[in-house]
Structures are given as C-alpha cells and as structure tokens.
Amino acid sequence: MPQGSWLGPLIFVVLIDDLRSDCPLYKFIDDTTYSEVLTVSQTSNMQTYYNELQQWSADNFMQVNASKTKEIVIGKRTVTAPSLYTPNSQPIDGVEEFKLLGVWVSANLTWNKHVDQMIY
C-alpha cells in the first residue's frame, strides 16, 4: 500500500487487534506499550510478556524491532530488576527517558526533558 496513506495505519491496527497480554497493554497505530506495576517484593514477569509478544509476532508474520524496543523503570529502584533479552540473547536497552506519543517520559517523572525538547 502507498507510503503515508491512511490505509497503512488502519490495516496495521486491524492486524494487531488480537494482540493480548496478561499485563496492561496500550496500542496506538504502530506503537505498542506494555506496563507492569510491582511492589518491592514482587518479581517482574516482563520477560515472559516479551517472549509472548515475540511468539505472537512470529505467528502473525511480523517482527518486533528490537532496536526500537526499550525498557524504563519508573519509581524507586530498591530492587534491581533483571534485564530483558531478545530471542537471540541480545539485551534490550534500559533507558532513563523515552518519547511516547509525543511526550517525553522520565524515570523520575519530572517534566524537565519534555520542556527542554519543546523549547529547543
């Protein structure tokens, strides 16, 4: 289909409609965000969720772009979370800030990065 047409995002949304997970999942056009809320004593299941996403992608003849896949931990870091890995054992980049739907989100939940990006 033509690059830049409205038909591309529409077809993509239809294709990912059956993507489900046991954790909160947010889908917007070509962006999918998984989230997980943990208490200090809980263990993360994000690697399992990521593996399920990879399997769903393979079953639906799609690929997850590992270079665009990022992990951010928001809140107090009293426990070191295990790193996430791609199916070929490459670590997923952990970041302190990322841009989500035009808004810069920081791990410490300040607006500094977003404001800086908007005025420069």
Biopython code that builds the backbone (N, CA, C, O; Angstrom):
import numpy as np
from Bio.PDB.StructureBuilder import StructureBuilder

atoms = [
    (1, "MET", "N", (0.836, -1.176, 0.000)),
    (1, "MET", "CA", (0.000, 0.000, 0.000)),
    (1, "MET", "C", (0.880, 1.239, 0.000)),
    (1, "MET", "O", (2.033, 1.172, 0.426)),
    (2, "PRO", "N", (0.368, 2.354, -0.463)),
    (2, "PRO", "CA", (1.191, 3.561, -0.596)),
    (2, "PRO", "C", (1.715, 4.073, 0.741)),
    (2, "PRO", "O", (0.986, 4.135, 1.732)),
    (3, "GLN", "N", (2.991, 4.435, 0.745)),
    (3, "GLN", "CA", (3.615, 5.016, 1.940)),
    (3, "GLN", "C", (2.927, 6.325, 2.284)),
    (3, "GLN", "O", (2.705, 7.157, 1.404)),
    (4, "GLY", "N", (2.585, 6.518, 3.561)),
    (4, "GLY", "CA", (1.981, 7.765, 4.001)),
    (4, "GLY", "C", (0.482, 7.845, 3.849)),
    (4, "GLY", "O", (-0.119, 8.854, 4.220)),
    (5, "SER", "N", (-0.144, 6.806, 3.309)),
    (5, "SER", "CA", (-1.597, 6.855, 3.160)),
    (5, "SER", "C", (-2.274, 6.505, 4.484)),
    (5, "SER", "O", (-1.633, 5.951, 5.378)),
    (6, "TRP", "N", (-3.532, 6.816, 4.615)),
    (6, "TRP", "CA", (-4.292, 6.498, 5.826)),
    (6, "TRP", "C", (-4.589, 5.015, 5.901)),
    (6, "TRP", "O", (-4.909, 4.502, 6.974)),
    (7, "LEU", "N", (-4.490, 4.316, 4.782)),
    (7, "LEU", "CA", (-4.818, 2.894, 4.731)),
    (7, "LEU", "C", (-3.795, 2.043, 5.491)),
    (7, "LEU", "O", (-4.164, 1.035, 6.093)),
    (8, "GLY", "N", (-2.520, 2.434, 5.474)),
    (8, "GLY", "CA", (-1.471, 1.673, 6.160)),
    (8, "GLY", "C", (-1.713, 1.537, 7.653)),
    (8, "GLY", "O", (-1.740, 0.417, 8.162)),
    (9, "PRO", "N", (-1.891, 2.657, 8.383)),
    (9, "PRO", "CA", (-2.164, 2.546, 9.815)),
    (9, "PRO", "C", (-3.458, 1.792, 10.119)),
    (9, "PRO", "O", (-3.530, 1.054, 11.102)),
    (10, "LEU", "N", (-4.472, 1.972, 9.287)),
    (10, "LEU", "CA", (-5.742, 1.275, 9.509)),
    (10, "LEU", "C", (-5.557, -0.235, 9.409)),
    (10, "LEU", "O", (-6.035, -0.978, 10.266)),
    (11, "ILE", "N", (-4.875, -0.683, 8.384)),
    (11, "ILE", "CA", (-4.630, -2.126, 8.212)),
    (11, "ILE", "C", (-3.793, -2.659, 9.365)),
    (11, "ILE", "O", (-4.055, -3.756, 9.858)),
    (12, "PHE", "N", (-2.783, -1.899, 9.806)),
    (12, "PHE", "CA", (-1.946, -2.339, 10.923)),
    (12, "PHE", "C", (-2.774, -2.505, 12.193)),
    (12, "PHE", "O", (-2.620, -3.493, 12.910)),
    (13, "VAL", "N", (-3.645, -1.546, 12.472)),
    (13, "VAL", "CA", (-4.495, -1.634, 13.669)),
    (13, "VAL", "C", (-5.380, -2.878, 13.595)),
    (13, "VAL", "O", (-5.580, -3.554, 14.604)),
    (14, "VAL", "N", (-5.902, -3.182, 12.432)),
    (14, "VAL", "CA", (-6.717, -4.390, 12.259)),
    (14, "VAL", "C", (-5.859, -5.630, 12.508)),
    (14, "VAL", "O", (-6.312, -6.575, 13.153)),
    (15, "LEU", "N", (-4.638, -5.634, 12.009)),
    (15, "LEU", "CA", (-3.759, -6.792, 12.169)),
    (15, "LEU", "C", (-3.363, -7.049, 13.621)),
    (15, "LEU", "O", (-3.204, -8.204, 14.015)),
    (16, "ILE", "N", (-3.202, -6.001, 14.422)),
    (16, "ILE", "CA", (-2.779, -6.205, 15.810)),
    (16, "ILE", "C", (-3.950, -6.244, 16.786)),
    (16, "ILE", "O", (-3.740, -6.271, 17.998)),
    (17, "ASP", "N", (-5.170, -6.247, 16.279)),
    (17, "ASP", "CA", (-6.342, -6.234, 17.151)),
    (17, "ASP", "C", (-6.369, -7.429, 18.101)),
    (17, "ASP", "O", (-6.848, -7.303, 19.228)),
    (18, "ASP", "N", (-5.869, -8.574, 17.675)),
    (18, "ASP", "CA", (-5.915, -9.776, 18.531)),
    (18, "ASP", "C", (-4.705, -9.917, 19.452)),
    (18, "ASP", "O", (-4.578, -10.930, 20.139)),
    (19, "LEU", "N", (-3.821, -8.932, 19.481)),
    (19, "LEU", "CA", (-2.679, -8.959, 20.392)),
    (19, "LEU", "C", (-3.175, -8.742, 21.815)),
    (19, "LEU", "O", (-3.737, -7.693, 22.129)),
    (20, "ARG", "N", (-2.967, -9.728, 22.669)),
    (20, "ARG", "CA", (-3.434, -9.679, 24.059)),
    (20, "ARG", "C", (-2.274, -10.038, 24.989)),
    (20, "ARG", "O", (-1.290, -10.650, 24.573)),
    (21, "SER", "N", (-2.413, -9.644, 26.251)),
    (21, "SER", "CA", (-1.397, -9.965, 27.237)),
    (21, "SER", "C", (-2.031, -9.967, 28.617)),
    (21, "SER", "O", (-3.110, -9.408, 28.818)),
    (22, "ASP", "N", (-1.345, -10.605, 29.577)),
    (22, "ASP", "CA", (-1.809, -10.610, 30.955)),
    (22, "ASP", "C", (-1.429, -9.328, 31.691)),
    (22, "ASP", "O", (-1.869, -9.109, 32.819)),
    (23, "CYS", "N", (-0.619, -8.486, 31.066)),
    (23, "CYS", "CA", (-0.261, -7.213, 31.679)),
    (23, "CYS", "C", (-0.958, -6.097, 30.894)),
    (23, "CYS", "O", (-1.393, -6.320, 29.764)),
    (24, "PRO", "N", (-1.069, -4.914, 31.473)),
    (24, "PRO", "CA", (-1.680, -3.804, 30.737)),
    (24, "PRO", "C", (-0.932, -3.541, 29.427)),
    (24, "PRO", "O", (0.296, -3.458, 29.396)),
    (25, "LEU", "N", (-1.692, -3.416, 28.369)),
    (25, "LEU", "CA", (-1.151, -3.275, 27.018)),
    (25, "LEU", "C", (-1.831, -2.083, 26.356)),
    (25, "LEU", "O", (-3.059, -1.991, 26.338)),
    (26, "TYR", "N", (-1.025, -1.170, 25.809)),
    (26, "TYR", "CA", (-1.553, 0.031, 25.174)),
    (26, "TYR", "C", (-1.113, 0.038, 23.718)),
    (26, "TYR", "O", (0.081, 0.000, 23.422)),
    (27, "LYS", "N", (-2.084, 0.088, 22.810)),
    (27, "LYS", "CA", (-1.793, 0.073, 21.381)),
    (27, "LYS", "C", (-2.269, 1.380, 20.756)),
    (27, "LYS", "O", (-3.397, 1.815, 20.984)),
    (28, "PHE", "N", (-1.398, 1.999, 19.968)),
    (28, "PHE", "CA", (-1.764, 3.198, 19.243)),
    (28, "PHE", "C", (-1.043, 3.182, 17.899)),
    (28, "PHE", "O", (0.181, 3.292, 17.846)),
    (29, "ILE", "N", (-1.787, 3.047, 16.841)),
    (29, "ILE", "CA", (-1.291, 2.937, 15.472)),
    (29, "ILE", "C", (-0.162, 1.904, 15.416)),
    (29, "ILE", "O", (-0.435, 0.707, 15.502)),
    (30, "ASP", "N", (1.090, 2.328, 15.275)),
    (30, "ASP", "CA", (2.184, 1.358, 15.153)),
    (30, "ASP", "C", (3.029, 1.292, 16.416)),
    (30, "ASP", "O", (4.189, 0.884, 16.361)),
    (31, "ASP", "N", (2.469, 1.685, 17.544)),
    (31, "ASP", "CA", (3.198, 1.714, 18.803)),
    (31, "ASP", "C", (2.459, 0.864, 19.827)),
    (31, "ASP", "O", (1.260, 1.046, 20.042)),
    (32, "THR", "N", (3.165, -0.054, 20.451)),
    (32, "THR", "CA", (2.580, -0.896, 21.492)),
    (32, "THR", "C", (3.421, -0.763, 22.748)),
    (32, "THR", "O", (4.645, -0.884, 22.702)),
    (33, "THR", "N", (2.763, -0.513, 23.867)),
    (33, "THR", "CA", (3.456, -0.324, 25.129)),
    (33, "THR", "C", (2.915, -1.301, 26.157)),
    (33, "THR", "O", (1.707, -1.376, 26.380)),
    (34, "TYR", "N", (3.808, -2.043, 26.778)),
    (34, "TYR", "CA", (3.461, -2.937, 27.874)),
    (34, "TYR", "C", (3.830, -2.233, 29.175)),
    (34, "TYR", "O", (4.819, -1.502, 29.225)),
    (35, "SER", "N", (3.050, -2.448, 30.218)),
    (35, "SER", "CA", (3.413, -1.890, 31.515)),
    (35, "SER", "C", (3.154, -2.926, 32.600)),
    (35, "SER", "O", (2.359, -3.852, 32.438)),
    (36, "GLU", "N", (3.845, -2.735, 33.694)),
    (36, "GLU", "CA", (3.721, -3.660, 34.812)),
    (36, "GLU", "C", (3.940, -2.866, 36.095)),
    (36, "GLU", "O", (4.922, -2.134, 36.223)),
    (37, "VAL", "N", (3.030, -3.014, 37.032)),
    (37, "VAL", "CA", (3.148, -2.346, 38.323)),
    (37, "VAL", "C", (3.564, -3.396, 39.344)),
    (37, "VAL", "O", (2.903, -4.422, 39.506)),
    (38, "LEU", "N", (4.676, -3.122, 40.035)),
    (38, "LEU", "CA", (5.210, -4.079, 41.003)),
    (38, "LEU", "C", (5.396, -3.431, 42.365)),
    (38, "LEU", "O", (5.710, -2.245, 42.465)),
    (39, "THR", "N", (5.201, -4.215, 43.400)),
    (39, "THR", "CA", (5.594, -3.785, 44.733)),
    (39, "THR", "C", (7.050, -4.204, 44.925)),
    (39, "THR", "O", (7.604, -4.925, 44.095)),
    (40, "VAL", "N", (7.655, -3.767, 45.992)),
    (40, "VAL", "CA", (9.067, -4.056, 46.238)),
    (40, "VAL", "C", (9.331, -5.564, 46.277)),
    (40, "VAL", "O", (10.379, -6.015, 45.814)),
    (41, "SER", "N", (8.415, -6.332, 46.813)),
    (41, "SER", "CA", (8.649, -7.763, 46.989)),
    (41, "SER", "C", (8.286, -8.612, 45.765)),
    (41, "SER", "O", (8.569, -9.810, 45.751)),
    (42, "GLN", "N", (7.670, -8.019, 44.746)),
    (42, "GLN", "CA", (7.261, -8.791, 43.575)),
    (42, "GLN", "C", (8.394, -8.956, 42.571)),
    (42, "GLN", "O", (9.323, -8.151, 42.507)),
    (43, "THR", "N", (8.285, -10.026, 41.791)),
    (43, "THR", "CA", (9.237, -10.301, 40.720)),
    (43, "THR", "C", (8.575, -9.941, 39.391)),
    (43, "THR", "O", (7.392, -10.207, 39.183)),
    (44, "SER", "N", (9.335, -9.348, 38.518)),
    (44, "SER", "CA", (8.811, -8.930, 37.217)),
    (44, "SER", "C", (8.534, -10.138, 36.315)),
    (44, "SER", "O", (9.283, -11.114, 36.308)),
    (45, "ASN", "N", (7.447, -10.044, 35.563)),
    (45, "ASN", "CA", (7.109, -11.047, 34.549)),
    (45, "ASN", "C", (7.289, -10.492, 33.146)),
    (45, "ASN", "O", (6.823, -11.091, 32.177)),
    (46, "MET", "N", (7.961, -9.352, 33.029)),
    (46, "MET", "CA", (8.064, -8.685, 31.732)),
    (46, "MET", "C", (8.781, -9.542, 30.686)),
    (46, "MET", "O", (8.430, -9.479, 29.507)),
    (47, "GLN", "N", (9.766, -10.334, 31.080)),
    (47, "GLN", "CA", (10.430, -11.194, 30.091)),
    (47, "GLN", "C", (9.441, -12.187, 29.500)),
    (47, "GLN", "O", (9.482, -12.453, 28.299)),
    (48, "THR", "N", (8.558, -12.737, 30.317)),
    (48, "THR", "CA", (7.528, -13.662, 29.830)),
    (48, "THR", "C", (6.598, -12.946, 28.863)),
    (48, "THR", "O", (6.264, -13.488, 27.809)),
    (49, "TYR", "N", (6.172, -11.727, 29.211)),
    (49, "TYR", "CA", (5.294, -10.959, 28.329)),
    (49, "TYR", "C", (5.989, -10.664, 27.003)),
    (49, "TYR", "O", (5.374, -10.750, 25.940)),
    (50, "TYR", "N", (7.272, -10.317, 27.071)),
    (50, "TYR", "CA", (8.023, -10.029, 25.849)),
    (50, "TYR", "C", (8.164, -11.278, 24.986)),
    (50, "TYR", "O", (8.044, -11.206, 23.763)),
    (51, "ASN", "N", (8.417, -12.420, 25.615)),
    (51, "ASN", "CA", (8.518, -13.674, 24.862)),
    (51, "ASN", "C", (7.192, -14.004, 24.178)),
    (51, "ASN", "O", (7.175, -14.474, 23.040)),
    (52, "GLU", "N", (6.076, -13.754, 24.880)),
    (52, "GLU", "CA", (4.754, -13.986, 24.284)),
    (52, "GLU", "C", (4.521, -13.044, 23.101)),
    (52, "GLU", "O", (3.933, -13.443, 22.096)),
    (53, "LEU", "N", (4.981, -11.792, 23.218)),
    (53, "LEU", "CA", (4.878, -10.846, 22.113)),
    (53, "LEU", "C", (5.678, -11.336, 20.910)),
    (53, "LEU", "O", (5.209, -11.271, 19.774)),
    (54, "GLN", "N", (6.874, -11.819, 21.165)),
    (54, "GLN", "CA", (7.704, -12.351, 20.080)),
    (54, "GLN", "C", (7.011, -13.534, 19.393)),
    (54, "GLN", "O", (7.025, -13.637, 18.166)),
    (55, "GLN", "N", (6.407, -14.422, 20.184)),
    (55, "GLN", "CA", (5.713, -15.581, 19.619)),
    (55, "GLN", "C", (4.497, -15.140, 18.812)),
    (55, "GLN", "O", (4.258, -15.653, 17.719)),
    (56, "TRP", "N", (3.726, -14.189, 19.346)),
    (56, "TRP", "CA", (2.572, -13.666, 18.617)),
    (56, "TRP", "C", (3.022, -13.045, 17.296)),
    (56, "TRP", "O", (2.383, -13.241, 16.263)),
    (57, "SER", "N", (4.115, -12.303, 17.334)),
    (57, "SER", "CA", (4.639, -11.656, 16.126)),
    (57, "SER", "C", (5.030, -12.693, 15.085)),
    (57, "SER", "O", (4.714, -12.538, 13.905)),
    (58, "ALA", "N", (5.710, -13.742, 15.508)),
    (58, "ALA", "CA", (6.113, -14.802, 14.572)),
    (58, "ALA", "C", (4.881, -15.498, 13.993)),
    (58, "ALA", "O", (4.832, -15.785, 12.797)),
    (59, "ASP", "N", (3.887, -15.769, 14.843)),
    (59, "ASP", "CA", (2.661, -16.429, 14.373)),
    (59, "ASP", "C", (1.896, -15.576, 13.374)),
    (59, "ASP", "O", (1.167, -16.109, 12.536)),
    (60, "ASN", "N", (2.052, -14.254, 13.451)),
    (60, "ASN", "CA", (1.339, -13.327, 12.577)),
    (60, "ASN", "C", (2.231, -12.717, 11.498)),
    (60, "ASN", "O", (1.877, -11.711, 10.884)),
    (61, "PHE", "N", (3.391, -13.336, 11.274)),
    (61, "PHE", "CA", (4.323, -12.929, 10.214)),
    (61, "PHE", "C", (4.747, -11.469, 10.349)),
    (61, "PHE", "O", (4.825, -10.731, 9.367)),
    (62, "MET", "N", (5.018, -11.076, 11.588)),
    (62, "MET", "CA", (5.512, -9.734, 11.878)),
    (62, "MET", "C", (6.816, -9.851, 12.650)),
    (62, "MET", "O", (7.191, -10.934, 13.099)),
    (63, "GLN", "N", (7.499, -8.729, 12.798)),
    (63, "GLN", "CA", (8.731, -8.690, 13.569)),
    (63, "GLN", "C", (8.684, -7.556, 14.567)),
    (63, "GLN", "O", (8.172, -6.477, 14.271)),
    (64, "VAL", "N", (9.217, -7.801, 15.750)),
    (64, "VAL", "CA", (9.401, -6.743, 16.733)),
    (64, "VAL", "C", (10.755, -6.120, 16.446)),
    (64, "VAL", "O", (11.754, -6.833, 16.355)),
    (65, "ASN", "N", (10.806, -4.813, 16.303)),
    (65, "ASN", "CA", (12.062, -4.126, 16.036)),
    (65, "ASN", "C", (12.815, -3.990, 17.359)),
    (65, "ASN", "O", (12.542, -3.088, 18.151)),
    (66, "ALA", "N", (13.757, -4.889, 17.585)),
    (66, "ALA", "CA", (14.494, -4.912, 18.857)),
    (66, "ALA", "C", (15.270, -3.629, 19.096)),
    (66, "ALA", "O", (15.470, -3.242, 20.247)),
    (67, "SER", "N", (15.716, -2.954, 18.029)),
    (67, "SER", "CA", (16.478, -1.714, 18.223)),
    (67, "SER", "C", (15.585, -0.568, 18.706)),
    (67, "SER", "O", (16.086, 0.404, 19.271)),
    (68, "LYS", "N", (14.281, -0.669, 18.494)),
    (68, "LYS", "CA", (13.354, 0.353, 18.976)),
    (68, "LYS", "C", (12.661, -0.062, 20.266)),
    (68, "LYS", "O", (11.887, 0.713, 20.828)),
    (69, "THR", "N", (12.926, -1.263, 20.737)),
    (69, "THR", "CA", (12.327, -1.759, 21.974)),
    (69, "THR", "C", (13.161, -1.269, 23.143)),
    (69, "THR", "O", (14.369, -1.497, 23.193)),
    (70, "LYS", "N", (12.511, -0.595, 24.082)),
    (70, "LYS", "CA", (13.212, -0.019, 25.231)),
    (70, "LYS", "C", (12.519, -0.423, 26.520)),
    (70, "LYS", "O", (11.336, -0.764, 26.526)),
    (71, "GLU", "N", (13.267, -0.381, 27.604)),
    (71, "GLU", "CA", (12.726, -0.665, 28.928)),
    (71, "GLU", "C", (13.026, 0.516, 29.830)),
    (71, "GLU", "O", (14.140, 1.041, 29.832)),
    (72, "ILE", "N", (12.020, 0.935, 30.602)),
    (72, "ILE", "CA", (12.209, 2.004, 31.563)),
    (72, "ILE", "C", (11.574, 1.563, 32.875)),
    (72, "ILE", "O", (10.479, 1.001, 32.891)),
    (73, "VAL", "N", (12.269, 1.823, 33.962)),
    (73, "VAL", "CA", (11.753, 1.545, 35.303)),
    (73, "VAL", "C", (11.414, 2.890, 35.922)),
    (73, "VAL", "O", (12.281, 3.747, 36.093)),
    (74, "ILE", "N", (10.138, 3.062, 36.256)),
    (74, "ILE", "CA", (9.672, 4.326, 36.823)),
    (74, "ILE", "C", (9.411, 4.113, 38.305)),
    (74, "ILE", "O", (8.706, 3.181, 38.694)),
    (75, "GLY", "N", (9.977, 4.972, 39.119)),
    (75, "GLY", "CA", (9.769, 4.881, 40.563)),
    (75, "GLY", "C", (11.059, 4.567, 41.282)),
    (75, "GLY", "O", (12.145, 4.638, 40.707)),
    (76, "LYS", "N", (10.925, 4.219, 42.546)),
    (76, "LYS", "CA", (12.099, 3.903, 43.360)),
    (76, "LYS", "C", (12.715, 2.588, 42.899)),
    (76, "LYS", "O", (12.013, 1.630, 42.575)),
    (77, "ARG", "N", (13.999, 2.571, 42.878)),
    (77, "ARG", "CA", (14.715, 1.373, 42.438)),
    (77, "ARG", "C", (15.354, 0.691, 43.635)),
    (77, "ARG", "O", (16.577, 0.671, 43.778)),
    (78, "THR", "N", (14.519, 0.138, 44.482)),
    (78, "THR", "CA", (15.032, -0.518, 45.677)),
    (78, "THR", "C", (15.528, -1.922, 45.363)),
    (78, "THR", "O", (16.360, -2.469, 46.087)),
    (79, "VAL", "N", (15.020, -2.501, 44.290)),
    (79, "VAL", "CA", (15.443, -3.833, 43.876)),
    (79, "VAL", "C", (15.890, -3.738, 42.423)),
    (79, "VAL", "O", (15.219, -3.097, 41.614)),
    (80, "THR", "N", (16.996, -4.356, 42.086)),
    (80, "THR", "CA", (17.467, -4.346, 40.714)),
    (80, "THR", "C", (16.647, -5.328, 39.895)),
    (80, "THR", "O", (16.623, -6.524, 40.185)),
    (81, "ALA", "N", (15.980, -4.819, 38.877)),
    (81, "ALA", "CA", (15.167, -5.675, 38.008)),
    (81, "ALA", "C", (16.084, -6.410, 37.041)),
    (81, "ALA", "O", (17.091, -5.858, 36.595)),
    (82, "PRO", "N", (15.739, -7.663, 36.712)),
    (82, "PRO", "CA", (16.559, -8.382, 35.742)),
    (82, "PRO", "C", (16.418, -7.742, 34.366)),
    (82, "PRO", "O", (15.357, -7.220, 34.023)),
    (83, "SER", "N", (17.484, -7.783, 33.587)),
    (83, "SER", "CA", (17.453, -7.212, 32.241)),
    (83, "SER", "C", (16.582, -8.064, 31.334)),
    (83, "SER", "O", (16.471, -9.277, 31.515)),
    (84, "LEU", "N", (15.969, -7.413, 30.358)),
    (84, "LEU", "CA", (15.183, -8.124, 29.351)),
    (84, "LEU", "C", (16.085, -8.488, 28.186)),
    (84, "LEU", "O", (17.042, -7.776, 27.883)),
    (85, "TYR", "N", (15.774, -9.594, 27.539)),
    (85, "TYR", "CA", (16.576, -10.060, 26.415)),
    (85, "TYR", "C", (15.703, -10.406, 25.226)),
    (85, "TYR", "O", (14.573, -10.868, 25.383)),
    (86, "THR", "N", (16.245, -10.177, 24.020)),
    (86, "THR", "CA", (15.573, -10.570, 22.789)),
    (86, "THR", "C", (15.745, -12.080, 22.609)),
    (86, "THR", "O", (16.543, -12.697, 23.315)),
    (87, "PRO", "N", (15.005, -12.680, 21.670)),
    (87, "PRO", "CA", (15.141, -14.130, 21.450)),
    (87, "PRO", "C", (16.561, -14.574, 21.089)),
    (87, "PRO", "O", (16.929, -15.718, 21.357)),
    (88, "ASN", "N", (17.364, -13.693, 20.486)),
    (88, "ASN", "CA", (18.745, -14.071, 20.154)),
    (88, "ASN", "C", (19.724, -13.645, 21.241)),
    (88, "ASN", "O", (20.911, -13.449, 20.981)),
    (89, "SER", "N", (19.208, -13.504, 22.471)),
    (89, "SER", "CA", (20.007, -13.219, 23.671)),
    (89, "SER", "C", (20.684, -11.857, 23.674)),
    (89, "SER", "O", (21.682, -11.670, 24.371)),
    (90, "GLN", "N", (20.169, -10.910, 22.917)),
    (90, "GLN", "CA", (20.676, -9.545, 22.951)),
    (90, "GLN", "C", (19.908, -8.781, 24.027)),
    (90, "GLN", "O", (18.682, -8.881, 24.086)),
    (91, "PRO", "N", (20.593, -8.024, 24.873)),
    (91, "PRO", "CA", (19.872, -7.270, 25.909)),
    (91, "PRO", "C", (19.055, -6.131, 25.302)),
    (91, "PRO", "O", (19.469, -5.506, 24.326)),
    (92, "ILE", "N", (17.905, -5.874, 25.888)),
    (92, "ILE", "CA", (17.073, -4.739, 25.492)),
    (92, "ILE", "C", (17.583, -3.522, 26.256)),
    (92, "ILE", "O", (17.854, -3.596, 27.455)),
    (93, "ASP", "N", (17.707, -2.413, 25.555)),
    (93, "ASP", "CA", (18.241, -1.192, 26.167)),
    (93, "ASP", "C", (17.334, -0.688, 27.282)),
    (93, "ASP", "O", (16.126, -0.529, 27.100)),
    (94, "GLY", "N", (17.938, -0.442, 28.432)),
    (94, "GLY", "CA", (17.238, 0.230, 29.520)),
    (94, "GLY", "C", (17.489, 1.712, 29.385)),
    (94, "GLY", "O", (18.630, 2.125, 29.181)),
    (95, "VAL", "N", (16.453, 2.523, 29.495)),
    (95, "VAL", "CA", (16.592, 3.964, 29.308)),
    (95, "VAL", "C", (16.056, 4.709, 30.522)),
    (95, "VAL", "O", (15.250, 4.179, 31.286)),
    (96, "GLU", "N", (16.513, 5.939, 30.688)),
    (96, "GLU", "CA", (16.041, 6.811, 31.763)),
    (96, "GLU", "C", (14.904, 7.707, 31.287)),
    (96, "GLU", "O", (14.175, 8.278, 32.098)),
    (97, "GLU", "N", (14.752, 7.829, 29.960)),
    (97, "GLU", "CA", (13.684, 8.641, 29.389)),
    (97, "GLU", "C", (13.405, 8.166, 27.974)),
    (97, "GLU", "O", (14.291, 7.647, 27.295)),
    (98, "PHE", "N", (12.153, 8.350, 27.531)),
    (98, "PHE", "CA", (11.779, 7.970, 26.179)),
    (98, "PHE", "C", (10.598, 8.818, 25.743)),
    (98, "PHE", "O", (9.904, 9.412, 26.569)),
    (99, "LYS", "N", (10.378, 8.868, 24.437)),
    (99, "LYS", "CA", (9.285, 9.650, 23.882)),
    (99, "LYS", "C", (8.132, 8.701, 23.558)),
    (99, "LYS", "O", (8.290, 7.751, 22.792)),
    (100, "LEU", "N", (6.978, 8.974, 24.149)),
    (100, "LEU", "CA", (5.791, 8.149, 23.939)),
    (100, "LEU", "C", (4.665, 9.052, 23.465)),
    (100, "LEU", "O", (4.166, 9.894, 24.211)),
    (101, "LEU", "N", (4.273, 8.862, 22.207)),
    (101, "LEU", "CA", (3.192, 9.645, 21.610)),
    (101, "LEU", "C", (3.406, 11.149, 21.770)),
    (101, "LEU", "O", (2.476, 11.896, 22.072)),
    (102, "GLY", "N", (4.653, 11.574, 21.561)),
    (102, "GLY", "CA", (4.973, 12.995, 21.581)),
    (102, "GLY", "C", (5.319, 13.575, 22.932)),
    (102, "GLY", "O", (5.665, 14.753, 23.025)),
    (103, "VAL", "N", (5.235, 12.778, 23.980)),
    (103, "VAL", "CA", (5.544, 13.255, 25.326)),
    (103, "VAL", "C", (6.778, 12.537, 25.839)),
    (103, "VAL", "O", (6.848, 11.309, 25.789)),
    (104, "TRP", "N", (7.748, 13.288, 26.331)),
    (104, "TRP", "CA", (8.941, 12.683, 26.915)),
    (104, "TRP", "C", (8.628, 12.249, 28.343)),
    (104, "TRP", "O", (8.231, 13.064, 29.176)),
    (105, "VAL", "N", (8.810, 10.958, 28.621)),
    (105, "VAL", "CA", (8.579, 10.388, 29.945)),
    (105, "VAL", "C", (9.940, 10.097, 30.568)),
    (105, "VAL", "O", (10.784, 9.455, 29.944)),
    (106, "SER", "N", (10.153, 10.566, 31.790)),
    (106, "SER", "CA", (11.413, 10.330, 32.504)),
    (106, "SER", "C", (11.179, 9.352, 33.646)),
    (106, "SER", "O", (10.092, 9.302, 34.222)),
    (107, "ALA", "N", (12.199, 8.581, 33.964)),
    (107, "ALA", "CA", (12.105, 7.593, 35.039)),
    (107, "ALA", "C", (11.793, 8.236, 36.377)),
    (107, "ALA", "O", (11.157, 7.614, 37.228)),
    (108, "ASN", "N", (12.231, 9.470, 36.575)),
    (108, "ASN", "CA", (11.958, 10.162, 37.839)),
    (108, "ASN", "C", (10.670, 10.988, 37.784)),
    (108, "ASN", "O", (10.351, 11.706, 38.732)),
    (109, "LEU", "N", (9.941, 10.888, 36.691)),
    (109, "LEU", "CA", (8.646, 11.562, 36.488)),
    (109, "LEU", "C", (8.704, 13.091, 36.608)),
    (109, "LEU", "O", (7.765, 13.722, 37.092)),
    (110, "THR", "N", (9.809, 13.666, 36.164)),
    (110, "THR", "CA", (9.883, 15.122, 36.084)),
    (110, "THR", "C", (9.586, 15.538, 34.642)),
    (110, "THR", "O", (9.640, 14.715, 33.728)),
    (111, "TRP", "N", (9.278, 16.798, 34.451)),
    (111, "TRP", "CA", (8.956, 17.329, 33.132)),
    (111, "TRP", "C", (10.160, 17.971, 32.452)),
    (111, "TRP", "O", (10.018, 18.507, 31.353)),
    (112, "ASN", "N", (11.326, 17.936, 33.061)),
    (112, "ASN", "CA", (12.497, 18.648, 32.544)),
    (112, "ASN", "C", (12.822, 18.299, 31.093)),
    (112, "ASN", "O", (12.973, 19.199, 30.266)),
    (113, "LYS", "N", (12.931, 17.026, 30.774)),
    (113, "LYS", "CA", (13.292, 16.606, 29.416)),
    (113, "LYS", "C", (12.225, 17.057, 28.411)),
    (113, "LYS", "O", (12.555, 17.561, 27.337)),
    (114, "HIS", "N", (10.964, 16.877, 28.756)),
    (114, "HIS", "CA", (9.889, 17.261, 27.846)),
    (114, "HIS", "C", (9.906, 18.771, 27.570)),
    (114, "HIS", "O", (9.804, 19.204, 26.422)),
    (115, "VAL", "N", (10.036, 19.555, 28.631)),
    (115, "VAL", "CA", (10.065, 21.013, 28.477)),
    (115, "VAL", "C", (11.272, 21.431, 27.652)),
    (115, "VAL", "O", (11.151, 22.272, 26.761)),
    (116, "ASP", "N", (12.442, 20.849, 27.938)),
    (116, "ASP", "CA", (13.642, 21.162, 27.160)),
    (116, "ASP", "C", (13.449, 20.863, 25.670)),
    (116, "ASP", "O", (13.864, 21.652, 24.822)),
    (117, "GLN", "N", (12.837, 19.751, 25.358)),
    (117, "GLN", "CA", (12.615, 19.374, 23.965)),
    (117, "GLN", "C", (11.603, 20.298, 23.278)),
    (117, "GLN", "O", (11.704, 20.551, 22.078)),
    (118, "MET", "N", (10.648, 20.789, 24.029)),
    (118, "MET", "CA", (9.628, 21.658, 23.444)),
    (118, "MET", "C", (10.135, 23.059, 23.172)),
    (118, "MET", "O", (9.683, 23.692, 22.218)),
    (119, "ILE", "N", (11.065, 23.569, 23.981)),
    (119, "ILE", "CA", (11.522, 24.941, 23.776)),
    (119, "ILE", "C", (12.759, 25.035, 22.910)),
    (119, "ILE", "O", (13.125, 26.138, 22.505)),
    (120, "TYR", "N", (13.421, 23.927, 22.605)),
    (120, "TYR", "CA", (14.617, 23.974, 21.748)),
    (120, "TYR", "C", (14.387, 23.322, 20.435)),
    (120, "TYR", "O", (15.291, 23.277, 19.601)),
]
sb = StructureBuilder()
sb.init_structure("model")
sb.init_model(0)
sb.init_chain("A")
sb.init_seg("    ")
for serial, (resi, resn, name, xyz) in enumerate(atoms, 1):
    if name == "N":
        sb.init_residue(resn, " ", resi, " ")
    sb.init_atom(name, np.array(xyz, "f"), 0.0, 1.0, " ", f" {name:<3s}", serial, name[0])
structure = sb.get_structure()
